[in-house]
Amino acid sequence: MKIIAMERELKTLSGSSAADLYKSEARQVYALYLKELVREIYLTEAHCAILVLECESLGQAEQALATLPLVQSGVIAFDVHELHPYRGYGRLMKE
């Protein structure tokens, strides 16, 4: 199942502890990529992450995202949605 996760920033970080947390975040995102859960990752113009995940369920995606250090520290949260194929072309084929 394809899932999209859109980051929401809850608070801002600064200082040297922020740099360490961002490194830990990158390591964990990479670990999820190696497990083939995170398939794609993008940043918006506001530097919020958009992740495309491939999971067996919405719950599995939420559990994976909960392992991210920025989520665990309350800095960010994700809005998570299942993606379904667009089936509107079928309307054209019936014409």
PDB file of N, CA, C and O in Angstrom:
ATOM      1  N   MET A   1       0.854  -1.170   0.000  1.00  0.00           N
ATOM      2  CA  MET A   1       0.000   0.000   0.000  1.00  0.00           C
ATOM      3  C   MET A   1       0.902   1.235   0.000  1.00  0.00           C
ATOM      4  O   MET A   1       1.862   1.317   0.767  1.00  0.00           O
ATOM      5  N   LYS A   2       0.585   2.179  -0.857  1.00  0.00           N
ATOM      6  CA  LYS A   2       1.346   3.423  -0.938  1.00  0.00           C
ATOM      7  C   LYS A   2       0.726   4.434   0.025  1.00  0.00           C
ATOM      8  O   LYS A   2      -0.491   4.614   0.070  1.00  0.00           O
ATOM      9  N   ILE A   3       1.600   5.089   0.796  1.00  0.00           N
ATOM     10  CA  ILE A   3       1.190   6.038   1.830  1.00  0.00           C
ATOM     11  C   ILE A   3       1.939   7.345   1.608  1.00  0.00           C
ATOM     12  O   ILE A   3       3.117   7.339   1.250  1.00  0.00           O
ATOM     13  N   ILE A   4       1.257   8.457   1.818  1.00  0.00           N
ATOM     14  CA  ILE A   4       1.937   9.752   1.809  1.00  0.00           C
ATOM     15  C   ILE A   4       1.891  10.319   3.225  1.00  0.00           C
ATOM     16  O   ILE A   4       0.856  10.292   3.892  1.00  0.00           O
ATOM     17  N   ALA A   5       3.038  10.831   3.665  1.00  0.00           N
ATOM     18  CA  ALA A   5       3.139  11.430   4.995  1.00  0.00           C
ATOM     19  C   ALA A   5       3.647  12.858   4.824  1.00  0.00           C
ATOM     20  O   ALA A   5       4.721  13.086   4.268  1.00  0.00           O
ATOM     21  N   MET A   6       2.861  13.810   5.310  1.00  0.00           N
ATOM     22  CA  MET A   6       3.199  15.221   5.172  1.00  0.00           C
ATOM     23  C   MET A   6       3.530  15.800   6.545  1.00  0.00           C
ATOM     24  O   MET A   6       2.712  15.777   7.465  1.00  0.00           O
ATOM     25  N   GLU A   7       4.732  16.309   6.655  1.00  0.00           N
ATOM     26  CA  GLU A   7       5.210  16.835   7.938  1.00  0.00           C
ATOM     27  C   GLU A   7       4.482  18.102   8.351  1.00  0.00           C
ATOM     28  O   GLU A   7       4.157  18.959   7.529  1.00  0.00           O
ATOM     29  N   ARG A   8       4.235  18.195   9.654  1.00  0.00           N
ATOM     30  CA  ARG A   8       3.768  19.426  10.290  1.00  0.00           C
ATOM     31  C   ARG A   8       4.790  19.797  11.354  1.00  0.00           C
ATOM     32  O   ARG A   8       5.095  18.989  12.231  1.00  0.00           O
ATOM     33  N   GLU A   9       5.309  20.989  11.284  1.00  0.00           N
ATOM     34  CA  GLU A   9       6.277  21.442  12.279  1.00  0.00           C
ATOM     35  C   GLU A   9       5.527  21.894  13.528  1.00  0.00           C
ATOM     36  O   GLU A   9       4.603  22.703  13.450  1.00  0.00           O
ATOM     37  N   LEU A  10       5.934  21.364  14.676  1.00  0.00           N
ATOM     38  CA  LEU A  10       5.277  21.702  15.937  1.00  0.00           C
ATOM     39  C   LEU A  10       6.064  22.734  16.734  1.00  0.00           C
ATOM     40  O   LEU A  10       5.486  23.540  17.462  1.00  0.00           O
ATOM     41  N   LYS A  11       7.381  22.705  16.591  1.00  0.00           N
ATOM     42  CA  LYS A  11       8.234  23.708  17.231  1.00  0.00           C
ATOM     43  C   LYS A  11       9.552  23.794  16.466  1.00  0.00           C
ATOM     44  O   LYS A  11       9.915  22.877  15.730  1.00  0.00           O
ATOM     45  N   THR A  12      10.256  24.894  16.647  1.00  0.00           N
ATOM     46  CA  THR A  12      11.527  25.096  15.945  1.00  0.00           C
ATOM     47  C   THR A  12      12.698  24.743  16.842  1.00  0.00           C
ATOM     48  O   THR A  12      12.633  24.863  18.065  1.00  0.00           O
ATOM     49  N   LEU A  13      13.756  24.308  16.207  1.00  0.00           N
ATOM     50  CA  LEU A  13      14.978  23.940  16.916  1.00  0.00           C
ATOM     51  C   LEU A  13      16.107  24.863  16.488  1.00  0.00           C
ATOM     52  O   LEU A  13      16.110  25.393  15.377  1.00  0.00           O
ATOM     53  N   SER A  14      17.057  25.045  17.381  1.00  0.00           N
ATOM     54  CA  SER A  14      18.274  25.768  17.027  1.00  0.00           C
ATOM     55  C   SER A  14      19.395  25.306  17.946  1.00  0.00           C
ATOM     56  O   SER A  14      19.155  24.639  18.952  1.00  0.00           O
ATOM     57  N   GLY A  15      20.613  25.669  17.591  1.00  0.00           N
ATOM     58  CA  GLY A  15      21.760  25.334  18.424  1.00  0.00           C
ATOM     59  C   GLY A  15      22.385  24.003  18.064  1.00  0.00           C
ATOM     60  O   GLY A  15      21.964  23.330  17.122  1.00  0.00           O
ATOM     61  N   SER A  16      23.396  23.637  18.830  1.00  0.00           N
ATOM     62  CA  SER A  16      24.163  22.418  18.542  1.00  0.00           C
ATOM     63  C   SER A  16      23.348  21.152  18.789  1.00  0.00           C
ATOM     64  O   SER A  16      23.562  20.146  18.112  1.00  0.00           O
ATOM     65  N   SER A  17      22.429  21.181  19.735  1.00  0.00           N
ATOM     66  CA  SER A  17      21.610  19.995  19.971  1.00  0.00           C
ATOM     67  C   SER A  17      20.700  19.729  18.774  1.00  0.00           C
ATOM     68  O   SER A  17      20.362  18.579  18.495  1.00  0.00           O
ATOM     69  N   ALA A  18      20.301  20.789  18.067  1.00  0.00           N
ATOM     70  CA  ALA A  18      19.481  20.629  16.858  1.00  0.00           C
ATOM     71  C   ALA A  18      20.261  19.882  15.789  1.00  0.00           C
ATOM     72  O   ALA A  18      19.711  19.008  15.119  1.00  0.00           O
ATOM     73  N   ALA A  19      21.531  20.214  15.623  1.00  0.00           N
ATOM     74  CA  ALA A  19      22.362  19.552  14.608  1.00  0.00           C
ATOM     75  C   ALA A  19      22.461  18.058  14.883  1.00  0.00           C
ATOM     76  O   ALA A  19      22.384  17.250  13.958  1.00  0.00           O
ATOM     77  N   ASP A  20      22.627  17.690  16.133  1.00  0.00           N
ATOM     78  CA  ASP A  20      22.696  16.268  16.494  1.00  0.00           C
ATOM     79  C   ASP A  20      21.375  15.562  16.228  1.00  0.00           C
ATOM     80  O   ASP A  20      21.357  14.430  15.743  1.00  0.00           O
ATOM     81  N   LEU A  21      20.278  16.223  16.542  1.00  0.00           N
ATOM     82  CA  LEU A  21      18.964  15.634  16.323  1.00  0.00           C
ATOM     83  C   LEU A  21      18.691  15.453  14.828  1.00  0.00           C
ATOM     84  O   LEU A  21      18.133  14.436  14.416  1.00  0.00           O
ATOM     85  N   TYR A  22      19.086  16.438  14.019  1.00  0.00           N
ATOM     86  CA  TYR A  22      18.895  16.325  12.566  1.00  0.00           C
ATOM     87  C   TYR A  22      19.734  15.182  11.984  1.00  0.00           C
ATOM     88  O   TYR A  22      19.287  14.495  11.066  1.00  0.00           O
ATOM     89  N   LYS A  23      20.931  14.976  12.505  1.00  0.00           N
ATOM     90  CA  LYS A  23      21.762  13.844  12.056  1.00  0.00           C
ATOM     91  C   LYS A  23      21.095  12.518  12.416  1.00  0.00           C
ATOM     92  O   LYS A  23      21.057  11.591  11.606  1.00  0.00           O
ATOM     93  N   SER A  24      20.574  12.438  13.628  1.00  0.00           N
ATOM     94  CA  SER A  24      19.877  11.220  14.051  1.00  0.00           C
ATOM     95  C   SER A  24      18.652  10.974  13.182  1.00  0.00           C
ATOM     96  O   SER A  24      18.346   9.833  12.835  1.00  0.00           O
ATOM     97  N   GLU A  25      17.955  12.046  12.835  1.00  0.00           N
ATOM     98  CA  GLU A  25      16.783  11.950  11.972  1.00  0.00           C
ATOM     99  C   GLU A  25      17.169  11.376  10.602  1.00  0.00           C
ATOM    100  O   GLU A  25      16.515  10.468  10.089  1.00  0.00           O
ATOM    101  N   ALA A  26      18.243  11.923  10.025  1.00  0.00           N
ATOM    102  CA  ALA A  26      18.697  11.458   8.709  1.00  0.00           C
ATOM    103  C   ALA A  26      19.079   9.977   8.763  1.00  0.00           C
ATOM    104  O   ALA A  26      18.770   9.221   7.842  1.00  0.00           O
ATOM    105  N   ARG A  27      19.748   9.567   9.835  1.00  0.00           N
ATOM    106  CA  ARG A  27      20.125   8.153   9.983  1.00  0.00           C
ATOM    107  C   ARG A  27      18.886   7.251  10.030  1.00  0.00           C
ATOM    108  O   ARG A  27      18.858   6.193   9.402  1.00  0.00           O
ATOM    109  N   GLN A  28      17.868   7.678  10.775  1.00  0.00           N
ATOM    110  CA  GLN A  28      16.670   6.853  10.917  1.00  0.00           C
ATOM    111  C   GLN A  28      15.855   6.827   9.624  1.00  0.00           C
ATOM    112  O   GLN A  28      15.304   5.786   9.268  1.00  0.00           O
ATOM    113  N   VAL A  29      15.771   7.942   8.924  1.00  0.00           N
ATOM    114  CA  VAL A  29      15.082   7.947   7.631  1.00  0.00           C
ATOM    115  C   VAL A  29      15.806   6.992   6.677  1.00  0.00           C
ATOM    116  O   VAL A  29      15.167   6.239   5.942  1.00  0.00           O
ATOM    117  N   TYR A  30      17.133   7.027   6.694  1.00  0.00           N
ATOM    118  CA  TYR A  30      17.910   6.120   5.852  1.00  0.00           C
ATOM    119  C   TYR A  30      17.660   4.663   6.239  1.00  0.00           C
ATOM    120  O   TYR A  30      17.558   3.801   5.366  1.00  0.00           O
ATOM    121  N   ALA A  31      17.562   4.382   7.535  1.00  0.00           N
ATOM    122  CA  ALA A  31      17.269   3.015   7.989  1.00  0.00           C
ATOM    123  C   ALA A  31      15.904   2.560   7.470  1.00  0.00           C
ATOM    124  O   ALA A  31      15.754   1.411   7.056  1.00  0.00           O
ATOM    125  N   LEU A  32      14.916   3.444   7.488  1.00  0.00           N
ATOM    126  CA  LEU A  32      13.592   3.103   6.954  1.00  0.00           C
ATOM    127  C   LEU A  32      13.644   2.922   5.440  1.00  0.00           C
ATOM    128  O   LEU A  32      12.904   2.112   4.882  1.00  0.00           O
ATOM    129  N   TYR A  33      14.516   3.675   4.780  1.00  0.00           N
ATOM    130  CA  TYR A  33      14.711   3.508   3.338  1.00  0.00           C
ATOM    131  C   TYR A  33      15.310   2.131   3.045  1.00  0.00           C
ATOM    132  O   TYR A  33      14.874   1.441   2.124  1.00  0.00           O
ATOM    133  N   LEU A  34      16.308   1.740   3.832  1.00  0.00           N
ATOM    134  CA  LEU A  34      16.944   0.432   3.634  1.00  0.00           C
ATOM    135  C   LEU A  34      15.969  -0.714   3.902  1.00  0.00           C
ATOM    136  O   LEU A  34      16.104  -1.789   3.317  1.00  0.00           O
ATOM    137  N   LYS A  35      14.994  -0.494   4.775  1.00  0.00           N
ATOM    138  CA  LYS A  35      13.963  -1.503   5.043  1.00  0.00           C
ATOM    139  C   LYS A  35      12.867  -1.474   3.972  1.00  0.00           C
ATOM    140  O   LYS A  35      11.902  -2.236   4.036  1.00  0.00           O
ATOM    141  N   GLU A  36      13.032  -0.586   2.992  1.00  0.00           N
ATOM    142  CA  GLU A  36      12.094  -0.415   1.881  1.00  0.00           C
ATOM    143  C   GLU A  36      10.713   0.052   2.344  1.00  0.00           C
ATOM    144  O   GLU A  36       9.701  -0.256   1.714  1.00  0.00           O
ATOM    145  N   LEU A  37      10.682   0.795   3.447  1.00  0.00           N
ATOM    146  CA  LEU A  37       9.434   1.406   3.907  1.00  0.00           C
ATOM    147  C   LEU A  37       9.303   2.816   3.337  1.00  0.00           C
ATOM    148  O   LEU A  37       8.236   3.195   2.853  1.00  0.00           O
ATOM    149  N   VAL A  38      10.384   3.592   3.392  1.00  0.00           N
ATOM    150  CA  VAL A  38      10.398   4.913   2.774  1.00  0.00           C
ATOM    151  C   VAL A  38      10.899   4.733   1.347  1.00  0.00           C
ATOM    152  O   VAL A  38      12.012   4.256   1.125  1.00  0.00           O
ATOM    153  N   ARG A  39      10.074   5.117   0.389  1.00  0.00           N
ATOM    154  CA  ARG A  39      10.429   4.977  -1.035  1.00  0.00           C
ATOM    155  C   ARG A  39      10.932   6.273  -1.626  1.00  0.00           C
ATOM    156  O   ARG A  39      11.836   6.269  -2.462  1.00  0.00           O
ATOM    157  N   GLU A  40      10.351   7.390  -1.199  1.00  0.00           N
ATOM    158  CA  GLU A  40      10.723   8.702  -1.724  1.00  0.00           C
ATOM    159  C   GLU A  40      10.617   9.709  -0.588  1.00  0.00           C
ATOM    160  O   GLU A  40       9.819   9.548   0.335  1.00  0.00           O
ATOM    161  N   ILE A  41      11.445  10.758  -0.676  1.00  0.00           N
ATOM    162  CA  ILE A  41      11.353  11.847   0.308  1.00  0.00           C
ATOM    163  C   ILE A  41      11.646  13.156  -0.413  1.00  0.00           C
ATOM    164  O   ILE A  41      12.569  13.255  -1.221  1.00  0.00           O
ATOM    165  N   TYR A  42      10.834  14.151  -0.095  1.00  0.00           N
ATOM    166  CA  TYR A  42      10.952  15.472  -0.706  1.00  0.00           C
ATOM    167  C   TYR A  42      10.863  16.520   0.385  1.00  0.00           C
ATOM    168  O   TYR A  42      10.433  16.235   1.503  1.00  0.00           O
ATOM    169  N   LEU A  43      11.274  17.737   0.051  1.00  0.00           N
ATOM    170  CA  LEU A  43      11.095  18.877   0.940  1.00  0.00           C
ATOM    171  C   LEU A  43      10.276  19.934   0.211  1.00  0.00           C
ATOM    172  O   LEU A  43      10.487  20.184  -0.975  1.00  0.00           O
ATOM    173  N   THR A  44       9.347  20.552   0.923  1.00  0.00           N
ATOM    174  CA  THR A  44       8.585  21.657   0.361  1.00  0.00           C
ATOM    175  C   THR A  44       9.433  22.925   0.443  1.00  0.00           C
ATOM    176  O   THR A  44      10.523  22.920   1.015  1.00  0.00           O
ATOM    177  N   GLU A  45       8.921  24.007  -0.136  1.00  0.00           N
ATOM    178  CA  GLU A  45       9.630  25.288  -0.069  1.00  0.00           C
ATOM    179  C   GLU A  45       9.769  25.765   1.379  1.00  0.00           C
ATOM    180  O   GLU A  45      10.650  26.573   1.675  1.00  0.00           O
ATOM    181  N   ALA A  46       8.925  25.286   2.273  1.00  0.00           N
ATOM    182  CA  ALA A  46       9.001  25.631   3.699  1.00  0.00           C
ATOM    183  C   ALA A  46       9.865  24.639   4.474  1.00  0.00           C
ATOM    184  O   ALA A  46       9.909  24.677   5.704  1.00  0.00           O
ATOM    185  N   HIS A  47      10.549  23.754   3.757  1.00  0.00           N
ATOM    186  CA  HIS A  47      11.439  22.741   4.345  1.00  0.00           C
ATOM    187  C   HIS A  47      10.704  21.703   5.175  1.00  0.00           C
ATOM    188  O   HIS A  47      11.278  21.136   6.105  1.00  0.00           O
ATOM    189  N   CYS A  48       9.446  21.448   4.851  1.00  0.00           N
ATOM    190  CA  CYS A  48       8.705  20.358   5.479  1.00  0.00           C
ATOM    191  C   CYS A  48       8.846  19.114   4.609  1.00  0.00           C
ATOM    192  O   CYS A  48       8.810  19.199   3.381  1.00  0.00           O
ATOM    193  N   ALA A  49       9.003  17.975   5.241  1.00  0.00           N
ATOM    194  CA  ALA A  49       9.217  16.719   4.523  1.00  0.00           C
ATOM    195  C   ALA A  49       7.904  16.136   4.030  1.00  0.00           C
ATOM    196  O   ALA A  49       6.875  16.198   4.703  1.00  0.00           O
ATOM    197  N   ILE A  50       7.972  15.573   2.840  1.00  0.00           N
ATOM    198  CA  ILE A  50       6.892  14.774   2.271  1.00  0.00           C
ATOM    199  C   ILE A  50       7.504  13.407   1.994  1.00  0.00           C
ATOM    200  O   ILE A  50       8.433  13.293   1.194  1.00  0.00           O
ATOM    201  N   LEU A  51       6.990  12.370   2.649  1.00  0.00           N
ATOM    202  CA  LEU A  51       7.510  11.027   2.462  1.00  0.00           C
ATOM    203  C   LEU A  51       6.481  10.171   1.758  1.00  0.00           C
ATOM    204  O   LEU A  51       5.287  10.244   2.048  1.00  0.00           O
ATOM    205  N   VAL A  52       6.956   9.357   0.828  1.00  0.00           N
ATOM    206  CA  VAL A  52       6.124   8.339   0.204  1.00  0.00           C
ATOM    207  C   VAL A  52       6.617   7.015   0.755  1.00  0.00           C
ATOM    208  O   VAL A  52       7.785   6.660   0.595  1.00  0.00           O
ATOM    209  N   LEU A  53       5.718   6.285   1.406  1.00  0.00           N
ATOM    210  CA  LEU A  53       6.074   5.018   2.023  1.00  0.00           C
ATOM    211  C   LEU A  53       5.350   3.882   1.323  1.00  0.00           C
ATOM    212  O   LEU A  53       4.297   4.077   0.717  1.00  0.00           O
ATOM    213  N   GLU A  54       5.923   2.705   1.415  1.00  0.00           N
ATOM    214  CA  GLU A  54       5.281   1.478   0.934  1.00  0.00           C
ATOM    215  C   GLU A  54       5.165   0.570   2.143  1.00  0.00           C
ATOM    216  O   GLU A  54       6.159   0.015   2.611  1.00  0.00           O
ATOM    217  N   CYS A  55       3.937   0.419   2.650  1.00  0.00           N
ATOM    218  CA  CYS A  55       3.699  -0.345   3.876  1.00  0.00           C
ATOM    219  C   CYS A  55       2.507  -1.269   3.681  1.00  0.00           C
ATOM    220  O   CYS A  55       1.727  -1.111   2.742  1.00  0.00           O
ATOM    221  N   GLU A  56       2.380  -2.225   4.573  1.00  0.00           N
ATOM    222  CA  GLU A  56       1.250  -3.147   4.505  1.00  0.00           C
ATOM    223  C   GLU A  56      -0.034  -2.514   5.029  1.00  0.00           C
ATOM    224  O   GLU A  56      -1.131  -2.972   4.710  1.00  0.00           O
ATOM    225  N   SER A  57       0.104  -1.449   5.841  1.00  0.00           N
ATOM    226  CA  SER A  57      -1.077  -0.801   6.403  1.00  0.00           C
ATOM    227  C   SER A  57      -0.727   0.616   6.812  1.00  0.00           C
ATOM    228  O   SER A  57       0.443   0.985   6.913  1.00  0.00           O
ATOM    229  N   LEU A  58      -1.763   1.397   7.043  1.00  0.00           N
ATOM    230  CA  LEU A  58      -1.579   2.753   7.557  1.00  0.00           C
ATOM    231  C   LEU A  58      -0.906   2.688   8.930  1.00  0.00           C
ATOM    232  O   LEU A  58      -0.055   3.517   9.252  1.00  0.00           O
ATOM    233  N   GLY A  59      -1.291   1.704   9.725  1.00  0.00           N
ATOM    234  CA  GLY A  59      -0.701   1.530  11.052  1.00  0.00           C
ATOM    235  C   GLY A  59       0.793   1.276  10.996  1.00  0.00           C
ATOM    236  O   GLY A  59       1.547   1.808  11.810  1.00  0.00           O
ATOM    237  N   GLN A  60       1.230   0.457  10.030  1.00  0.00           N
ATOM    238  CA  GLN A  60       2.659   0.190   9.892  1.00  0.00           C
ATOM    239  C   GLN A  60       3.409   1.471   9.529  1.00  0.00           C
ATOM    240  O   GLN A  60       4.513   1.704  10.022  1.00  0.00           O
ATOM    241  N   ALA A  61       2.823   2.292   8.679  1.00  0.00           N
ATOM    242  CA  ALA A  61       3.442   3.567   8.312  1.00  0.00           C
ATOM    243  C   ALA A  61       3.547   4.474   9.539  1.00  0.00           C
ATOM    244  O   ALA A  61       4.585   5.094   9.771  1.00  0.00           O
ATOM    245  N   GLU A  62       2.477   4.547  10.315  1.00  0.00           N
ATOM    246  CA  GLU A  62       2.495   5.379  11.513  1.00  0.00           C
ATOM    247  C   GLU A  62       3.528   4.889  12.517  1.00  0.00           C
ATOM    248  O   GLU A  62       4.195   5.698  13.163  1.00  0.00           O
ATOM    249  N   GLN A  63       3.666   3.576  12.657  1.00  0.00           N
ATOM    250  CA  GLN A  63       4.679   3.015  13.562  1.00  0.00           C
ATOM    251  C   GLN A  63       6.082   3.361  13.080  1.00  0.00           C
ATOM    252  O   GLN A  63       6.948   3.704  13.885  1.00  0.00           O
ATOM    253  N   ALA A  64       6.310   3.274  11.779  1.00  0.00           N
ATOM    254  CA  ALA A  64       7.628   3.606  11.220  1.00  0.00           C
ATOM    255  C   ALA A  64       7.949   5.080  11.470  1.00  0.00           C
ATOM    256  O   ALA A  64       9.058   5.414  11.886  1.00  0.00           O
ATOM    257  N   LEU A  65       6.989   5.949  11.218  1.00  0.00           N
ATOM    258  CA  LEU A  65       7.212   7.383  11.421  1.00  0.00           C
ATOM    259  C   LEU A  65       7.433   7.713  12.892  1.00  0.00           C
ATOM    260  O   LEU A  65       8.149   8.662  13.211  1.00  0.00           O
ATOM    261  N   ALA A  66       6.836   6.953  13.777  1.00  0.00           N
ATOM    262  CA  ALA A  66       7.007   7.173  15.215  1.00  0.00           C
ATOM    263  C   ALA A  66       8.432   6.898  15.684  1.00  0.00           C
ATOM    264  O   ALA A  66       8.808   7.314  16.780  1.00  0.00           O
ATOM    265  N   THR A  67       9.234   6.200  14.869  1.00  0.00           N
ATOM    266  CA  THR A  67      10.626   5.928  15.232  1.00  0.00           C
ATOM    267  C   THR A  67      11.553   7.090  14.918  1.00  0.00           C
ATOM    268  O   THR A  67      12.721   7.072  15.307  1.00  0.00           O
ATOM    269  N   LEU A  68      11.052   8.094  14.226  1.00  0.00           N
ATOM    270  CA  LEU A  68      11.900   9.230  13.852  1.00  0.00           C
ATOM    271  C   LEU A  68      12.177  10.120  15.066  1.00  0.00           C
ATOM    272  O   LEU A  68      11.251  10.477  15.794  1.00  0.00           O
ATOM    273  N   PRO A  69      13.441  10.478  15.288  1.00  0.00           N
ATOM    274  CA  PRO A  69      13.804  11.288  16.454  1.00  0.00           C
ATOM    275  C   PRO A  69      13.058  12.619  16.555  1.00  0.00           C
ATOM    276  O   PRO A  69      12.722  13.050  17.658  1.00  0.00           O
ATOM    277  N   LEU A  70      12.792  13.279  15.419  1.00  0.00           N
ATOM    278  CA  LEU A  70      12.070  14.549  15.483  1.00  0.00           C
ATOM    279  C   LEU A  70      10.619  14.347  15.916  1.00  0.00           C
ATOM    280  O   LEU A  70      10.036  15.218  16.562  1.00  0.00           O
ATOM    281  N   VAL A  71      10.040  13.210  15.566  1.00  0.00           N
ATOM    282  CA  VAL A  71       8.682  12.886  16.023  1.00  0.00           C
ATOM    283  C   VAL A  71       8.720  12.568  17.512  1.00  0.00           C
ATOM    284  O   VAL A  71       7.892  13.058  18.279  1.00  0.00           O
ATOM    285  N   GLN A  72       9.683  11.745  17.916  1.00  0.00           N
ATOM    286  CA  GLN A  72       9.792  11.347  19.324  1.00  0.00           C
ATOM    287  C   GLN A  72      10.028  12.536  20.250  1.00  0.00           C
ATOM    288  O   GLN A  72       9.585  12.539  21.398  1.00  0.00           O
ATOM    289  N   SER A  73      10.735  13.552  19.737  1.00  0.00           N
ATOM    290  CA  SER A  73      11.023  14.723  20.576  1.00  0.00           C
ATOM    291  C   SER A  73       9.941  15.796  20.496  1.00  0.00           C
ATOM    292  O   SER A  73      10.063  16.849  21.120  1.00  0.00           O
ATOM    293  N   GLY A  74       8.875  15.528  19.721  1.00  0.00           N
ATOM    294  CA  GLY A  74       7.762  16.471  19.651  1.00  0.00           C
ATOM    295  C   GLY A  74       8.005  17.683  18.766  1.00  0.00           C
ATOM    296  O   GLY A  74       7.285  18.677  18.863  1.00  0.00           O
ATOM    297  N   VAL A  75       9.007  17.611  17.911  1.00  0.00           N
ATOM    298  CA  VAL A  75       9.330  18.728  17.026  1.00  0.00           C
ATOM    299  C   VAL A  75       8.426  18.731  15.795  1.00  0.00           C
ATOM    300  O   VAL A  75       8.013  19.790  15.324  1.00  0.00           O
ATOM    301  N   ILE A  76       8.123  17.543  15.280  1.00  0.00           N
ATOM    302  CA  ILE A  76       7.259  17.420  14.100  1.00  0.00           C
ATOM    303  C   ILE A  76       6.230  16.316  14.323  1.00  0.00           C
ATOM    304  O   ILE A  76       6.364  15.476  15.213  1.00  0.00           O
ATOM    305  N   ALA A  77       5.211  16.349  13.490  1.00  0.00           N
ATOM    306  CA  ALA A  77       4.214  15.279  13.407  1.00  0.00           C
ATOM    307  C   ALA A  77       3.925  15.091  11.923  1.00  0.00           C
ATOM    308  O   ALA A  77       4.345  15.902  11.098  1.00  0.00           O
ATOM    309  N   PHE A  78       3.226  14.046  11.591  1.00  0.00           N
ATOM    310  CA  PHE A  78       2.892  13.775  10.195  1.00  0.00           C
ATOM    311  C   PHE A  78       1.395  13.580  10.030  1.00  0.00           C
ATOM    312  O   PHE A  78       0.735  12.958  10.862  1.00  0.00           O
ATOM    313  N   ASP A  79       0.875  14.127   8.937  1.00  0.00           N
ATOM    314  CA  ASP A  79      -0.468  13.784   8.466  1.00  0.00           C
ATOM    315  C   ASP A  79      -0.258  12.644   7.482  1.00  0.00           C
ATOM    316  O   ASP A  79       0.481  12.795   6.509  1.00  0.00           O
ATOM    317  N   VAL A  80      -0.898  11.508   7.723  1.00  0.00           N
ATOM    318  CA  VAL A  80      -0.636  10.287   6.966  1.00  0.00           C
ATOM    319  C   VAL A  80      -1.904   9.859   6.227  1.00  0.00           C
ATOM    320  O   VAL A  80      -2.984   9.791   6.815  1.00  0.00           O
ATOM    321  N   HIS A  81      -1.759   9.570   4.932  1.00  0.00           N
ATOM    322  CA  HIS A  81      -2.906   9.202   4.104  1.00  0.00           C
ATOM    323  C   HIS A  81      -2.545   8.062   3.164  1.00  0.00           C
ATOM    324  O   HIS A  81      -1.429   7.999   2.649  1.00  0.00           O
ATOM    325  N   GLU A  82      -3.499   7.162   2.944  1.00  0.00           N
ATOM    326  CA  GLU A  82      -3.344   6.116   1.934  1.00  0.00           C
ATOM    327  C   GLU A  82      -3.493   6.754   0.555  1.00  0.00           C
ATOM    328  O   GLU A  82      -4.307   7.658   0.364  1.00  0.00           O
ATOM    329  N   LEU A  83      -2.708   6.279  -0.394  1.00  0.00           N
ATOM    330  CA  LEU A  83      -2.850   6.719  -1.780  1.00  0.00           C
ATOM    331  C   LEU A  83      -3.470   5.584  -2.583  1.00  0.00           C
ATOM    332  O   LEU A  83      -3.061   4.428  -2.473  1.00  0.00           O
ATOM    333  N   HIS A  84      -4.452   5.931  -3.383  1.00  0.00           N
ATOM    334  CA  HIS A  84      -5.133   4.948  -4.225  1.00  0.00           C
ATOM    335  C   HIS A  84      -4.979   5.359  -5.687  1.00  0.00           C
ATOM    336  O   HIS A  84      -4.899   6.551  -5.983  1.00  0.00           O
ATOM    337  N   PRO A  85      -4.936   4.401  -6.597  1.00  0.00           N
ATOM    338  CA  PRO A  85      -4.811   4.744  -8.010  1.00  0.00           C
ATOM    339  C   PRO A  85      -5.998   5.567  -8.487  1.00  0.00           C
ATOM    340  O   PRO A  85      -7.131   5.368  -8.048  1.00  0.00           O
ATOM    341  N   TYR A  86      -5.722   6.481  -9.381  1.00  0.00           N
ATOM    342  CA  TYR A  86      -6.777   7.268 -10.004  1.00  0.00           C
ATOM    343  C   TYR A  86      -7.503   6.380 -11.004  1.00  0.00           C
ATOM    344  O   TYR A  86      -6.877   5.772 -11.872  1.00  0.00           O
ATOM    345  N   ARG A  87      -8.810   6.306 -10.882  1.00  0.00           N
ATOM    346  CA  ARG A  87      -9.582   5.421 -11.749  1.00  0.00           C
ATOM    347  C   ARG A  87     -10.521   6.201 -12.687  1.00  0.00           C
ATOM    348  O   ARG A  87     -11.393   5.617 -13.330  1.00  0.00           O
ATOM    349  N   GLY A  88     -10.332   7.506 -12.753  1.00  0.00           N
ATOM    350  CA  GLY A  88     -11.193   8.343 -13.567  1.00  0.00           C
ATOM    351  C   GLY A  88     -11.094   8.079 -15.051  1.00  0.00           C
ATOM    352  O   GLY A  88     -12.035   8.362 -15.793  1.00  0.00           O
ATOM    353  N   TYR A  89      -9.961   7.536 -15.502  1.00  0.00           N
ATOM    354  CA  TYR A  89      -9.830   7.249 -16.941  1.00  0.00           C
ATOM    355  C   TYR A  89     -10.838   6.215 -17.409  1.00  0.00           C
ATOM    356  O   TYR A  89     -11.190   6.176 -18.588  1.00  0.00           O
ATOM    357  N   GLY A  90     -11.305   5.375 -16.489  1.00  0.00           N
ATOM    358  CA  GLY A  90     -12.303   4.376 -16.841  1.00  0.00           C
ATOM    359  C   GLY A  90     -13.570   5.003 -17.397  1.00  0.00           C
ATOM    360  O   GLY A  90     -14.260   4.401 -18.220  1.00  0.00           O
ATOM    361  N   ARG A  91     -13.874   6.211 -16.947  1.00  0.00           N
ATOM    362  CA  ARG A  91     -15.039   6.920 -17.462  1.00  0.00           C
ATOM    363  C   ARG A  91     -14.881   7.212 -18.956  1.00  0.00           C
ATOM    364  O   ARG A  91     -15.857   7.180 -19.705  1.00  0.00           O
ATOM    365  N   LEU A  92     -13.673   7.491 -19.378  1.00  0.00           N
ATOM    366  CA  LEU A  92     -13.408   7.788 -20.786  1.00  0.00           C
ATOM    367  C   LEU A  92     -13.531   6.533 -21.652  1.00  0.00           C
ATOM    368  O   LEU A  92     -13.996   6.592 -22.790  1.00  0.00           O
ATOM    369  N   MET A  93     -13.114   5.417 -21.100  1.00  0.00           N
ATOM    370  CA  MET A  93     -13.105   4.174 -21.859  1.00  0.00           C
ATOM    371  C   MET A  93     -14.520   3.672 -22.149  1.00  0.00           C
ATOM    372  O   MET A  93     -14.717   2.871 -23.063  1.00  0.00           O
ATOM    373  N   LYS A  94     -15.500   4.136 -21.381  1.00  0.00           N
ATOM    374  CA  LYS A  94     -16.885   3.699 -21.569  1.00  0.00           C
ATOM    375  C   LYS A  94     -17.592   4.507 -22.669  1.00  0.00           C
ATOM    376  O   LYS A  94     -18.696   4.166 -23.093  1.00  0.00           O
ATOM    377  N   GLU A  95     -16.939   5.577 -23.118  1.00  0.00           N
ATOM    378  CA  GLU A  95     -17.559   6.412 -24.167  1.00  0.00           C
ATOM    379  C   GLU A  95     -17.502   5.751 -25.532  1.00  0.00           C
ATOM    380  O   GLU A  95     -17.977   6.320 -26.514  1.00  0.00           O
TER     381      GLU A  95
END
